[in-house]
Amino acid sequence: MKNTISALLLGTAIALSVASIASADDKVVKIGVLSDQSGLYADLAGPGSTLAAQMAIEDSGLKAKGWTIDLISGDHQNKPDIGTTIARQWFDVDKVDTVVDVPNSGVALAVNNVVKEKNGVYINSGAATSDLTNAQCSPNTVHWTYDTYMLAHATGQALVKAGGDTWFFLTADYAFGAALERDTTAVVTANGGKVVGGVKHPLNTADFSSFLLQAQASKAKIIGLANAGGDTTNSIKQAAEFGIVKGGQKLAALLLFLTDVKAIGLETAQGLNFTETFYWDLNDNTRAFSKRFSARMKNSAPPTMVQAGVYAGLMHYFKALEALGGNPHDGAKVVAKMKTIPTDDPLFGKGEVEANGRVTHDAYLFEVKKPSESKGPWDFYTLVGTVPGNQAFTPLDKSTCALLKK
């Protein structure tokens, strides 16, 4: 009997040892790009984000080192319930390890909870809400590209200091719009300005006439557009039809993308000030990547900052996987490793992943060129100023992230 028990114990010990070795050597990874593939954010994220993820896999060099990396994509349709259903399916059935992108802050906050529950990795590039690294931070989430705090402080502060001391907000009625209005209001009031009113509009609305008439009637010097994608382009186009800018009021595009300027046209968009953390024509590195990216896009468009963030975030993720040597399925452990490695990539430069999951890197204040200044089909921006990474995002001593209390 003793011999039988000893044999069983020995067999169990050997099995556990083999399982441990297999786990340590596990180099199979599955990544899911969860994005808006067909709606108002499809141009700034969507298929381009999937391409950026594929390019990161290729450029990582991990496949040549024995890693197996698979990529799938999904369309959350800007609905939190659909986003969470896809995320659960990916983790429970498809064995996805990492979710990337997720434009739309409402969807992002919901997916953030699922990823934490499943102990996966979430590298957010598309959503803006600063709550992802504050009240709703997670040990499984990295927020890469931009957020509402950065947008508010870079663009909002510059406009107030330039004399735009009265504001009226035109706000998308969901988590992103609320966060952007909240963060910009704080900046406006802190710098001596005043918010005289605001109105919320449904997501993906076509008619902004009633909202713009309220903004025009407010007589505010600045009409802050706390929206994105198709909502931003439609509101700017219709504001031009109402003669709002010609009447002396200024539009503040608090979140503007390269694809938005293309849709609006330089004639209408010229003079808009806004903040981004990536531009294809910023330097030799961004131009080189953008040339490769554009060659593979159906419309030959260069990458937006969201798509660039997908690439850069995954490249840093792959560095962490290689440093760990295997076992990519413990998401919190992988994110913890990402936080120990300084970020340094050709698209965003040097920075770090802070303890709350926020990635710091430089941000840039741009102005849209006049049609006469543009030298090519995507030559839209003039660089006005640079905000260093350690100043662009929420200071850790002001973050409400619970992870910072540990």
HELIX and SHEET records of a PDB file:
HELIX    1   1 LYS A    2  ALA A   24  1                                  23    
HELIX    2   2 GLY A   46  SER A   60  1                                  15    
HELIX    3   3 LYS A   63  LYS A   65  5                                   3    
HELIX    4   4 PRO A   80  ASP A   92  1                                  13    
HELIX    5   5 SER A  105  LYS A  118  1                                  14    
HELIX    6   6 SER A  130  THR A  133  5                                   4    
HELIX    7   7 THR A  148  LEU A  151  1                                   4    
HELIX    8   8 ALA A  152  GLY A  156  3                                   5    
HELIX    9   9 GLN A  157  LYS A  161  1                                   5    
HELIX   10  10 ALA A  175  ALA A  190  1                                  16    
HELIX   11  11 SER A  209  SER A  218  1                                  10    
HELIX   12  12 GLY A  230  GLU A  241  1                                  12    
HELIX   13  13 LEU A  258  ILE A  264  1                                   7    
HELIX   14  14 LEU A  266  ALA A  269  1                                   4    
HELIX   15  15 ASP A  284  ARG A  296  1                                  13    
HELIX   16  16 MET A  305  LEU A  324  1                                  20    
HELIX   17  17 GLY A  331  THR A  340  1                                  10    
HELIX   18  18 PRO A  371  GLU A  373  5                                   3    
HELIX   19  19 GLY A  389  ALA A  392  1                                   4    
HELIX   20  20 LEU A  396  LYS A  398  5                                   3    
HELIX   21  21 ALA A  402  LYS A  405  5                                   4    
SHEET    1   A 5 THR A  68  ASP A  75  0                                        
SHEET    2   A 5 VAL A  28  SER A  35  1                                        
SHEET    3   A 5 THR A  98  ASP A 101  1                                        
SHEET    4   A 5 VAL A 121  ASN A 124  1                                        
SHEET    5   A 5 THR A 141  HIS A 143  1                                        
SHEET    1   B 4 LYS A 194  HIS A 201  0                                        
SHEET    2   B 4 THR A 166  ALA A 172  1                                        
SHEET    3   B 4 ILE A 222  ALA A 226  1                                        
SHEET    4   B 4 LYS A 250  ALA A 253  1                                        
SHEET    1   C 3 ASN A 273  GLU A 276  0                                        
SHEET    2   C 3 ALA A 363  VAL A 368 -1                                        
SHEET    3   C 3 TYR A 381  VAL A 387 -1                                        
SHEET    1   D 3 THR A 343  ASP A 345  0                                        
SHEET    2   D 3 GLY A 349  VAL A 353 -1                                        
SHEET    3   D 3 VAL A 359  THR A 360 -1                                        
END                                                                             
